[in-house]
Amino acid sequence: MSDEPSSASLWHGRFKGGPSDELMAYTQSLSFDKRLWADDIAGSVAHVAGLAHAGIISAAEQAAIVAALTKVADEIGSESFNFRAGDEDIHTAIERRVTELAGPPGAKLHTGRSRNDQSATDLRLWLKRELPAVAGCILELQEVLLTRAESAGDTYLPGYTHLQRAQPVLLAHHLLAHGWALSRDIERILDAMVRIDVSPLGAGALAGSSLPLDPDFVAGELGFATRFENSLDAVGSRDHVAEALFALTLTGINLSRIGEEFVMWTSEEFGFAALDDGYATGSSMLPQKKNPDIAELARGKAGRLIGNLTGFLATMKGLPLSYNRDYQEDKEPLFDAVDQITLALGAVRGMIATATWNSERMQAAADSEVNSATDLAEWMVQRGVPFREAHAHVGQLIRSCLAGDGSLRALVAADPLLGSDAAALVAPGVAVQRRTTPGGGGPAAVAVQMERFRARLVLLRAAVAGLLR
């Protein structure tokens, strides 16, 4: 009587009995790695082509295996595939079904391949598809920010440091600030793609194979830019996953910052913006409430993304070469990060696209006389006063104003070092016009910046489109 379990594992020849239920329940990854099925099939088709290319299997065997893989793809795609209890992961499930369909040729599918290089290849293929899609979603948000900046006109608001009013800036300038930050998020994704675009297939379990495999051929079949240089490194490293998680996490942090501002801006205390009803929620108890849940969740989910990144870094930190089962933990945080960022980008995009601005409230806050303090100091600098002296002199006038000794404009007009010409700088709407340096928040500088931002988006669109092809 055979000792082989009725539902054979991939390693059943070495073991007398079958795996325990507890082992299978704890080690299974099918519940989350089944989303790699299309990548696993693509990798398998290329691997089989490589086996035929090397003369390891015949053309007829290649055709039979590919036909079975195509059938499996149809079954999984139509949700008619019958997963079984013994299917530990998506790789096992597909290979088991291919063998059922193709017979003896199907048993040759795993020749010269390990699940170590197979799963590593699948995840890289998935990243090559999904990260550019995320970059495309970031671009869509940037386009909304640009559209809102273009339509903002001469609306201005206070710029803040330390969450204290500092100097007036155009609303367009503020919106474009987020747009530029998101540009760097796309650039990080594009940069990470260079290191993701390396095929591990052919590295085997850790040391390659004695079979005459051609990893360069298979890499070309899969559309990878290159293949691995070191088989130990190919299956024993996941720095590209950590790098992808970092890029996604930083995108989430940038969305969190936008969310924080919209939470504040839509509060009655600020009153700078109002949310469209379709992008806000109400209260189960308080009839008057209109809550910025998208903004709050963008802020809250950033912590979840940080946890995904730091958790995986902790998983990686002590692993010796080469593959260790710990690397099964690479997929869930990565899948979750992509899912959460994709949802967040769409929701934040809609929130911003449909929000309305309260220009009067913004400008009233920006026109507080003390927000012109720097302009007064710089006015004195232009007349030969050292900046530190000018800073101290204006600071004294601000202190007098806040103490109730008069309006800042009146105090400036009466001051012998300043006078009526300088007092004109305190008038509403003047300070924002004086932000003239390149990249600054005034009208002329913002007009130039907007053109540069449009040009940047053109370049980013082209770069992302190149990856999506």
KATA-V267818 format. One record per residue. N is the residue number from 0. SS is DSSP state (A for helix, B for strand, O for the rest). PHI is phi in radians with two decimals (999 if undefined). BURIAL is # if it has 24 or more other ideal C-beta (glycine too) atoms within 12 Angstrom, else .. Layout:
n->N ss->SS phi->PHI burial->BURIAL
n->N ss->SS phi->PHI burial->BURIAL
//
This chain:
n->0 ss->O phi->999 burial->.
n->1 ss->O phi->-1.29 burial->.
n->2 ss->O phi->-1.47 burial->.
n->3 ss->O phi->-1.20 burial->.
n->4 ss->O phi->-1.12 burial->.
n->5 ss->O phi->-1.10 burial->.
n->6 ss->O phi->-1.93 burial->.
n->7 ss->O phi->-1.20 burial->#
n->8 ss->O phi->-1.46 burial->#
n->9 ss->O phi->-1.27 burial->#
n->10 ss->O phi->-2.13 burial->.
n->11 ss->O phi->-1.12 burial->.
n->12 ss->O phi->-1.12 burial->.
n->13 ss->O phi->-1.45 burial->.
n->14 ss->O phi->-1.95 burial->.
n->15 ss->O phi->-1.28 burial->.
n->16 ss->O phi->-2.07 burial->.
n->17 ss->O phi->-1.44 burial->.
n->18 ss->O phi->-1.18 burial->#
n->19 ss->O phi->-1.25 burial->.
n->20 ss->A phi->-1.07 burial->.
n->21 ss->A phi->-1.15 burial->.
n->22 ss->A phi->-1.10 burial->.
n->23 ss->A phi->-1.13 burial->.
n->24 ss->A phi->-1.13 burial->.
n->25 ss->A phi->-1.41 burial->.
n->26 ss->A phi->-1.71 burial->.
n->27 ss->O phi->-1.09 burial->#
n->28 ss->O phi->-2.26 burial->#
n->29 ss->A phi->-1.03 burial->#
n->30 ss->A phi->-1.06 burial->.
n->31 ss->A phi->-2.10 burial->.
n->32 ss->A phi->-1.52 burial->#
n->33 ss->A phi->-1.12 burial->#
n->34 ss->A phi->-1.24 burial->#
n->35 ss->A phi->-1.57 burial->#
n->36 ss->A phi->-1.02 burial->#
n->37 ss->A phi->-1.14 burial->#
n->38 ss->A phi->-1.24 burial->#
n->39 ss->A phi->-1.15 burial->#
n->40 ss->A phi->-1.18 burial->#
n->41 ss->A phi->-1.05 burial->#
n->42 ss->A phi->-1.12 burial->#
n->43 ss->A phi->-1.21 burial->#
n->44 ss->A phi->-1.05 burial->#
n->45 ss->A phi->-1.17 burial->#
n->46 ss->A phi->-1.10 burial->#
n->47 ss->A phi->-1.13 burial->#
n->48 ss->A phi->-1.05 burial->#
n->49 ss->A phi->-1.15 burial->#
n->50 ss->A phi->-1.11 burial->#
n->51 ss->A phi->-1.19 burial->#
n->52 ss->A phi->-1.04 burial->#
n->53 ss->O phi->-1.51 burial->#
n->54 ss->O phi->1.35 burial->.
n->55 ss->O phi->-1.45 burial->#
n->56 ss->O phi->-2.21 burial->#
n->57 ss->O phi->-1.47 burial->.
n->58 ss->A phi->-1.08 burial->.
n->59 ss->A phi->-1.14 burial->.
n->60 ss->A phi->-1.15 burial->#
n->61 ss->A phi->-1.03 burial->#
n->62 ss->A phi->-1.09 burial->.
n->63 ss->A phi->-1.14 burial->#
n->64 ss->A phi->-1.21 burial->#
n->65 ss->A phi->-1.12 burial->#
n->66 ss->A phi->-1.07 burial->.
n->67 ss->A phi->-1.18 burial->#
n->68 ss->A phi->-1.08 burial->#
n->69 ss->A phi->-1.11 burial->#
n->70 ss->A phi->-1.10 burial->#
n->71 ss->A phi->-1.08 burial->#
n->72 ss->A phi->-1.05 burial->#
n->73 ss->A phi->-1.10 burial->.
n->74 ss->A phi->-1.16 burial->.
n->75 ss->A phi->-1.18 burial->#
n->76 ss->A phi->-1.10 burial->.
n->77 ss->O phi->-1.64 burial->.
n->78 ss->O phi->1.09 burial->.
n->79 ss->O phi->-1.81 burial->.
n->80 ss->O phi->-1.20 burial->#
n->81 ss->O phi->-1.72 burial->.
n->82 ss->O phi->-1.28 burial->#
n->83 ss->O phi->-2.03 burial->.
n->84 ss->O phi->-1.04 burial->.
n->85 ss->O phi->-1.45 burial->#
n->86 ss->O phi->-1.39 burial->#
n->87 ss->O phi->-1.16 burial->#
n->88 ss->O phi->-2.62 burial->#
n->89 ss->A phi->-1.14 burial->#
n->90 ss->A phi->-1.13 burial->#
n->91 ss->A phi->-1.09 burial->#
n->92 ss->A phi->-1.08 burial->#
n->93 ss->A phi->-1.17 burial->#
n->94 ss->A phi->-1.11 burial->#
n->95 ss->A phi->-1.05 burial->#
n->96 ss->A phi->-1.25 burial->#
n->97 ss->A phi->-1.08 burial->#
n->98 ss->A phi->-1.16 burial->#
n->99 ss->A phi->-1.06 burial->.
n->100 ss->A phi->-1.38 burial->#
n->101 ss->A phi->-1.67 burial->#
n->102 ss->A phi->1.25 burial->.
n->103 ss->A phi->-0.91 burial->.
n->104 ss->A phi->-1.05 burial->#
n->105 ss->A phi->-1.09 burial->#
n->106 ss->A phi->-1.21 burial->.
n->107 ss->A phi->-1.62 burial->#
n->108 ss->O phi->-1.00 burial->#
n->109 ss->O phi->-1.58 burial->#
n->110 ss->O phi->-1.01 burial->#
n->111 ss->O phi->1.22 burial->#
n->112 ss->O phi->-2.33 burial->#
n->113 ss->O phi->-2.06 burial->#
n->114 ss->A phi->-1.10 burial->#
n->115 ss->A phi->-1.13 burial->#
n->116 ss->A phi->-1.36 burial->#
n->117 ss->A phi->-1.16 burial->#
n->118 ss->A phi->-1.19 burial->#
n->119 ss->A phi->-1.11 burial->#
n->120 ss->A phi->-1.16 burial->#
n->121 ss->A phi->-0.99 burial->#
n->122 ss->A phi->-1.20 burial->#
n->123 ss->A phi->-1.15 burial->#
n->124 ss->A phi->-1.08 burial->#
n->125 ss->A phi->-1.09 burial->#
n->126 ss->A phi->-1.11 burial->#
n->127 ss->A phi->-1.09 burial->#
n->128 ss->A phi->-1.56 burial->#
n->129 ss->A phi->-1.43 burial->#
n->130 ss->A phi->-1.13 burial->#
n->131 ss->A phi->-1.06 burial->#
n->132 ss->A phi->-1.14 burial->#
n->133 ss->A phi->-1.10 burial->#
n->134 ss->A phi->-1.03 burial->#
n->135 ss->A phi->-1.10 burial->#
n->136 ss->A phi->-1.17 burial->#
n->137 ss->A phi->-1.10 burial->#
n->138 ss->A phi->-1.03 burial->#
n->139 ss->A phi->-1.09 burial->#
n->140 ss->A phi->-1.17 burial->#
n->141 ss->A phi->-1.06 burial->#
n->142 ss->A phi->-1.14 burial->#
n->143 ss->A phi->-1.16 burial->#
n->144 ss->A phi->-1.06 burial->#
n->145 ss->A phi->-1.14 burial->#
n->146 ss->A phi->-1.05 burial->#
n->147 ss->A phi->-1.18 burial->#
n->148 ss->A phi->-1.16 burial->#
n->149 ss->A phi->-1.11 burial->#
n->150 ss->A phi->-1.46 burial->.
n->151 ss->A phi->-1.25 burial->#
n->152 ss->O phi->1.04 burial->.
n->153 ss->O phi->-1.68 burial->#
n->154 ss->O phi->-1.10 burial->#
n->155 ss->B phi->-2.34 burial->#
n->156 ss->B phi->-2.62 burial->#
n->157 ss->B phi->-1.24 burial->#
n->158 ss->B phi->-1.49 burial->#
n->159 ss->B phi->-2.10 burial->#
n->160 ss->B phi->-2.25 burial->.
n->161 ss->O phi->1.00 burial->.
n->162 ss->O phi->1.05 burial->.
n->163 ss->B phi->-1.97 burial->.
n->164 ss->B phi->-1.02 burial->#
n->165 ss->B phi->-2.11 burial->#
n->166 ss->B phi->-2.48 burial->#
n->167 ss->B phi->-1.22 burial->#
n->168 ss->B phi->-2.42 burial->#
n->169 ss->B phi->-1.15 burial->#
n->170 ss->A phi->-1.00 burial->#
n->171 ss->A phi->-1.01 burial->#
n->172 ss->A phi->-1.10 burial->#
n->173 ss->A phi->-1.14 burial->#
n->174 ss->A phi->-1.13 burial->#
n->175 ss->A phi->-1.18 burial->#
n->176 ss->A phi->-1.01 burial->#
n->177 ss->A phi->-1.18 burial->#
n->178 ss->A phi->-1.08 burial->#
n->179 ss->A phi->-1.16 burial->#
n->180 ss->A phi->-1.07 burial->#
n->181 ss->A phi->-1.17 burial->#
n->182 ss->A phi->-1.04 burial->#
n->183 ss->A phi->-1.18 burial->#
n->184 ss->A phi->-1.08 burial->#
n->185 ss->A phi->-1.12 burial->#
n->186 ss->A phi->-1.10 burial->#
n->187 ss->A phi->-1.14 burial->#
n->188 ss->A phi->-1.12 burial->#
n->189 ss->A phi->-1.05 burial->#
n->190 ss->A phi->-1.19 burial->.
n->191 ss->A phi->-1.12 burial->#
n->192 ss->A phi->-1.07 burial->#
n->193 ss->A phi->-1.06 burial->.
n->194 ss->A phi->-1.47 burial->#
n->195 ss->A phi->-1.30 burial->#
n->196 ss->O phi->-1.40 burial->#
n->197 ss->B phi->-2.28 burial->#
n->198 ss->B phi->-1.43 burial->#
n->199 ss->O phi->-1.58 burial->#
n->200 ss->O phi->-1.19 burial->#
n->201 ss->O phi->1.95 burial->#
n->202 ss->O phi->-1.30 burial->#
n->203 ss->O phi->1.19 burial->#
n->204 ss->O phi->-1.24 burial->#
n->205 ss->O phi->-2.95 burial->#
n->206 ss->O phi->-2.25 burial->.
n->207 ss->O phi->1.42 burial->#
n->208 ss->O phi->-2.58 burial->#
n->209 ss->O phi->-1.45 burial->.
n->210 ss->O phi->-1.33 burial->.
n->211 ss->O phi->-1.38 burial->.
n->212 ss->O phi->-1.31 burial->#
n->213 ss->O phi->-2.21 burial->#
n->214 ss->A phi->-1.03 burial->#
n->215 ss->A phi->-1.14 burial->.
n->216 ss->A phi->-1.07 burial->#
n->217 ss->A phi->-1.16 burial->#
n->218 ss->A phi->-1.04 burial->#
n->219 ss->A phi->-1.14 burial->.
n->220 ss->A phi->-1.05 burial->#
n->221 ss->A phi->-1.57 burial->#
n->222 ss->O phi->1.40 burial->.
n->223 ss->O phi->-1.33 burial->#
n->224 ss->O phi->-1.22 burial->.
n->225 ss->B phi->-2.78 burial->.
n->226 ss->B phi->-2.05 burial->#
n->227 ss->O phi->-1.06 burial->#
n->228 ss->O phi->-1.79 burial->.
n->229 ss->O phi->-2.42 burial->.
n->230 ss->A phi->-1.16 burial->#
n->231 ss->A phi->-1.07 burial->.
n->232 ss->A phi->-1.17 burial->#
n->233 ss->A phi->-1.07 burial->#
n->234 ss->A phi->-1.77 burial->#
n->235 ss->A phi->-1.87 burial->#
n->236 ss->O phi->-2.29 burial->#
n->237 ss->O phi->-2.39 burial->#
n->238 ss->A phi->-1.10 burial->.
n->239 ss->A phi->-1.17 burial->#
n->240 ss->A phi->-1.21 burial->#
n->241 ss->A phi->-1.07 burial->#
n->242 ss->A phi->-1.16 burial->#
n->243 ss->A phi->-1.10 burial->#
n->244 ss->A phi->-1.07 burial->#
n->245 ss->A phi->-1.11 burial->#
n->246 ss->A phi->-1.07 burial->#
n->247 ss->A phi->-1.18 burial->#
n->248 ss->A phi->-1.14 burial->#
n->249 ss->A phi->-1.17 burial->#
n->250 ss->A phi->-1.05 burial->#
n->251 ss->A phi->-1.08 burial->#
n->252 ss->A phi->-1.16 burial->#
n->253 ss->A phi->-1.14 burial->#
n->254 ss->A phi->-1.17 burial->#
n->255 ss->A phi->-1.08 burial->#
n->256 ss->A phi->-1.16 burial->#
n->257 ss->A phi->-1.07 burial->#
n->258 ss->A phi->-1.02 burial->#
n->259 ss->A phi->-1.04 burial->#
n->260 ss->A phi->-1.16 burial->#
n->261 ss->A phi->-1.22 burial->#
n->262 ss->A phi->-1.03 burial->#
n->263 ss->A phi->-1.23 burial->#
n->264 ss->A phi->-1.06 burial->#
n->265 ss->O phi->-1.60 burial->#
n->266 ss->O phi->-1.30 burial->.
n->267 ss->O phi->-1.11 burial->.
n->268 ss->O phi->-1.15 burial->.
n->269 ss->O phi->-1.57 burial->#
n->270 ss->O phi->1.17 burial->.
n->271 ss->O phi->-1.40 burial->#
n->272 ss->B phi->-2.58 burial->#
n->273 ss->B phi->-2.31 burial->#
n->274 ss->O phi->-1.52 burial->#
n->275 ss->O phi->-1.11 burial->.
n->276 ss->A phi->-1.03 burial->.
n->277 ss->A phi->-1.26 burial->.
n->278 ss->A phi->-2.15 burial->#
n->279 ss->O phi->-2.47 burial->#
n->280 ss->B phi->-2.17 burial->.
n->281 ss->O phi->-1.90 burial->.
n->282 ss->O phi->-1.92 burial->.
n->283 ss->O phi->-1.27 burial->.
n->284 ss->O phi->-2.17 burial->.
n->285 ss->O phi->-1.81 burial->.
n->286 ss->O phi->-1.08 burial->.
n->287 ss->O phi->-1.46 burial->.
n->288 ss->O phi->-1.34 burial->.
n->289 ss->O phi->-2.40 burial->.
n->290 ss->B phi->-1.81 burial->.
n->291 ss->O phi->-1.53 burial->#
n->292 ss->A phi->-1.10 burial->#
n->293 ss->A phi->-1.07 burial->#
n->294 ss->A phi->-1.09 burial->#
n->295 ss->A phi->-1.20 burial->#
n->296 ss->A phi->-1.22 burial->#
n->297 ss->A phi->-1.03 burial->#
n->298 ss->A phi->-1.23 burial->#
n->299 ss->A phi->-1.24 burial->.
n->300 ss->A phi->-1.24 burial->#
n->301 ss->A phi->-1.04 burial->#
n->302 ss->A phi->-1.12 burial->.
n->303 ss->A phi->-1.12 burial->#
n->304 ss->A phi->-1.15 burial->#
n->305 ss->A phi->-1.06 burial->#
n->306 ss->A phi->-1.10 burial->.
n->307 ss->A phi->-1.04 burial->#
n->308 ss->A phi->-1.16 burial->#
n->309 ss->A phi->-1.19 burial->.
n->310 ss->A phi->-1.10 burial->#
n->311 ss->A phi->-1.25 burial->#
n->312 ss->A phi->-1.05 burial->#
n->313 ss->A phi->-1.15 burial->.
n->314 ss->A phi->-1.10 burial->#
n->315 ss->A phi->-1.28 burial->#
n->316 ss->O phi->-1.09 burial->.
n->317 ss->O phi->-2.00 burial->.
n->318 ss->O phi->-1.49 burial->.
n->319 ss->O phi->-1.34 burial->.
n->320 ss->O phi->-1.22 burial->.
n->321 ss->O phi->-2.01 burial->#
n->322 ss->O phi->-1.25 burial->#
n->323 ss->O phi->-2.33 burial->.
n->324 ss->A phi->-1.13 burial->.
n->325 ss->A phi->-0.90 burial->.
n->326 ss->A phi->-1.20 burial->#
n->327 ss->A phi->-1.06 burial->#
n->328 ss->A phi->-1.40 burial->#
n->329 ss->A phi->-1.39 burial->#
n->330 ss->A phi->-1.48 burial->#
n->331 ss->A phi->-1.05 burial->#
n->332 ss->A phi->-1.12 burial->#
n->333 ss->A phi->-1.20 burial->#
n->334 ss->A phi->-1.05 burial->#
n->335 ss->A phi->-1.11 burial->#
n->336 ss->A phi->-1.09 burial->#
n->337 ss->A phi->-1.11 burial->#
n->338 ss->A phi->-1.08 burial->#
n->339 ss->A phi->-1.18 burial->#
n->340 ss->A phi->-1.16 burial->#
n->341 ss->A phi->-1.08 burial->#
n->342 ss->A phi->-1.12 burial->#
n->343 ss->A phi->-1.12 burial->#
n->344 ss->A phi->-1.07 burial->#
n->345 ss->A phi->-1.15 burial->#
n->346 ss->A phi->-1.20 burial->#
n->347 ss->A phi->-1.15 burial->#
n->348 ss->A phi->-1.02 burial->#
n->349 ss->A phi->-1.13 burial->#
n->350 ss->A phi->-1.05 burial->#
n->351 ss->A phi->-1.25 burial->#
n->352 ss->A phi->-1.08 burial->#
n->353 ss->A phi->-1.82 burial->.
n->354 ss->O phi->-1.20 burial->#
n->355 ss->B phi->-2.01 burial->#
n->356 ss->B phi->-1.71 burial->#
n->357 ss->O phi->-1.80 burial->.
n->358 ss->A phi->-1.07 burial->#
n->359 ss->A phi->-1.10 burial->.
n->360 ss->A phi->-1.19 burial->#
n->361 ss->A phi->-1.03 burial->#
n->362 ss->A phi->-1.22 burial->#
n->363 ss->A phi->-1.11 burial->.
n->364 ss->A phi->-1.19 burial->#
n->365 ss->A phi->-1.24 burial->#
n->366 ss->O phi->-1.50 burial->#
n->367 ss->O phi->-0.93 burial->#
n->368 ss->A phi->-0.98 burial->#
n->369 ss->A phi->-1.17 burial->#
n->370 ss->A phi->-1.24 burial->#
n->371 ss->A phi->-1.66 burial->#
n->372 ss->A phi->-1.02 burial->#
n->373 ss->A phi->-1.14 burial->#
n->374 ss->A phi->-1.09 burial->#
n->375 ss->A phi->-1.14 burial->#
n->376 ss->A phi->-1.12 burial->#
n->377 ss->A phi->-1.21 burial->#
n->378 ss->A phi->-1.06 burial->#
n->379 ss->A phi->-1.18 burial->#
n->380 ss->A phi->-1.04 burial->.
n->381 ss->O phi->-1.12 burial->.
n->382 ss->O phi->-1.88 burial->.
n->383 ss->O phi->1.65 burial->.
n->384 ss->O phi->-1.45 burial->.
n->385 ss->O phi->-0.97 burial->.
n->386 ss->A phi->-1.03 burial->.
n->387 ss->A phi->-1.10 burial->.
n->388 ss->A phi->-1.19 burial->.
n->389 ss->A phi->-1.09 burial->#
n->390 ss->A phi->-1.03 burial->.
n->391 ss->A phi->-1.15 burial->.
n->392 ss->A phi->-1.13 burial->#
n->393 ss->A phi->-1.17 burial->#
n->394 ss->A phi->-1.02 burial->.
n->395 ss->A phi->-1.15 burial->#
n->396 ss->A phi->-1.14 burial->#
n->397 ss->A phi->-1.08 burial->#
n->398 ss->A phi->-1.10 burial->.
n->399 ss->A phi->-1.15 burial->.
n->400 ss->A phi->-1.07 burial->#
n->401 ss->A phi->-1.19 burial->.
n->402 ss->O phi->-1.41 burial->.
n->403 ss->O phi->1.64 burial->.
n->404 ss->O phi->-1.43 burial->.
n->405 ss->O phi->2.47 burial->.
n->406 ss->O phi->-1.22 burial->.
n->407 ss->A phi->-1.09 burial->#
n->408 ss->A phi->-1.08 burial->#
n->409 ss->A phi->-1.19 burial->.
n->410 ss->A phi->-1.14 burial->#
n->411 ss->A phi->-1.15 burial->#
n->412 ss->A phi->-1.05 burial->#
n->413 ss->A phi->-1.52 burial->.
n->414 ss->O phi->-1.39 burial->#
n->415 ss->O phi->-1.16 burial->.
n->416 ss->O phi->-1.52 burial->#
n->417 ss->O phi->-2.09 burial->#
n->418 ss->O phi->1.60 burial->.
n->419 ss->A phi->-1.18 burial->.
n->420 ss->A phi->-1.09 burial->.
n->421 ss->A phi->-1.21 burial->#
n->422 ss->A phi->-1.06 burial->#
n->423 ss->A phi->-1.11 burial->.
n->424 ss->A phi->-1.21 burial->#
n->425 ss->A phi->-1.45 burial->#
n->426 ss->O phi->-1.10 burial->#
n->427 ss->O phi->-0.98 burial->.
n->428 ss->O phi->1.43 burial->#
n->429 ss->A phi->-1.39 burial->#
n->430 ss->A phi->-1.04 burial->#
n->431 ss->A phi->-1.13 burial->#
n->432 ss->A phi->-1.21 burial->#
n->433 ss->O phi->-1.59 burial->#
n->434 ss->O phi->-1.48 burial->#
n->435 ss->O phi->-1.88 burial->.
n->436 ss->O phi->-1.21 burial->.
n->437 ss->O phi->-0.96 burial->.
n->438 ss->O phi->1.45 burial->.
n->439 ss->O phi->-1.42 burial->#
n->440 ss->O phi->-1.70 burial->#
n->441 ss->O phi->-1.61 burial->#
n->442 ss->A phi->-1.01 burial->#
n->443 ss->A phi->-1.13 burial->.
n->444 ss->A phi->-1.15 burial->#
n->445 ss->A phi->-1.20 burial->#
n->446 ss->A phi->-1.06 burial->#
n->447 ss->A phi->-1.16 burial->.
n->448 ss->A phi->-1.04 burial->#
n->449 ss->A phi->-1.11 burial->#
n->450 ss->A phi->-1.14 burial->.
n->451 ss->A phi->-1.16 burial->.
n->452 ss->A phi->-1.19 burial->#
n->453 ss->A phi->-1.01 burial->#
n->454 ss->A phi->-1.12 burial->.
n->455 ss->A phi->-1.11 burial->#
n->456 ss->A phi->-1.11 burial->#
n->457 ss->A phi->-1.04 burial->.
n->458 ss->A phi->-1.14 burial->.
n->459 ss->A phi->-1.17 burial->#
n->460 ss->A phi->-1.02 burial->#
n->461 ss->A phi->-1.11 burial->.
n->462 ss->A phi->-1.14 burial->#
n->463 ss->A phi->-1.20 burial->#
n->464 ss->A phi->-1.05 burial->.
n->465 ss->A phi->-1.10 burial->.
n->466 ss->A phi->-1.42 burial->#
n->467 ss->A phi->-1.38 burial->.
n->468 ss->O phi->-1.20 burial->.
//
